[in-house]
Amino acid sequence: MNKKTRFLAQAGMIAALYVVVTHLQNFVWPESTSFAIQFRLSEALCVLSVMTPAAIPGLTIGCLVYNLTYIGALPLDWLMGSAATLLAALSMWGLRKVTIKGYPLPALLMPALWNALLVGWELTVYIGDTFAMNAVYVAIGEVTVLLILGTLLFFALRKRHLDQKLF
């Protein structure tokens, strides 16, 4: 398979997985994927951004498609959520080699940073409260998902060498 085809296939699979996991979570645990403190389990897939650049468009498109297809999403969700995901994935790819004993902690914190800034601002526009409060709430959800589920996914892929076989 040539590199371009492989890249597009990986990006498409990551996008589809993000959308399906997020919709499934919202079906099982309503409203857990929105509001100030959200725990999108699909955000653990952001860890793929330290393994392949295909995760950058994959996660961004996945986030956009979910936000476009979720009835509760508002227009700023489409723009700000996707922009935060894009910036987080780009930052994670850029920081992929900055590790602490092989663990990419700085990269794993990028989704919390970008979502806190952009989605925190969006929530301030839509629901009020202070920007700082909204940013902290968003960061709490992101950090929790990335440092628990993202870390588990990272080490599971590494242990089985799937990071090298798949990407």
PESULJO-V358093 format. One record per backbone hydrogen bond with DSSP energy under -1.0 kcal/mol. CO is the residue of the C=O (numbers start at 0). NH is the residue of the N-H. Records with the same first field share a line. If there is no record, write none. Layout:
CO=NH, NH
This chain:
1=5
2=6
3=7
4=8
5=9
6=10
7=11
8=12
9=13
10=14
11=15
12=16
13=17
14=18
15=19
16=20
17=21
18=22
19=23
20=24
21=25
22=26
23=27
24=28
28=31
30=33
31=38
39=42
40=43
41=44
42=45
43=46
44=47
45=48
46=49
47=50, 51
51=54
52=55
53=57
54=58
55=59
56=60
57=61
58=62
59=63
60=64
61=65
62=66
63=67
64=68
65=69
69=72
73=76, 77
74=78
75=79
76=80
78=82
79=83
80=84
81=85
82=86
83=87
84=88
85=89
86=90
87=91
88=92
89=93
90=94
94=97
99=102
102=99, 104
103=107
104=108
106=109
108=112
109=113
110=114
111=115
112=116
113=117
114=118, 119
116=120
117=121
118=122
119=123
120=124
121=125
122=126
129=133
130=134
131=135
132=136
133=137
134=138
135=139
136=140
137=141
138=142
139=143
140=144
141=145
142=146
143=147
144=149
147=151
148=152
149=153
150=154
151=155
152=156
153=157
154=158
155=159
156=161, 162
157=160
160=164
161=165
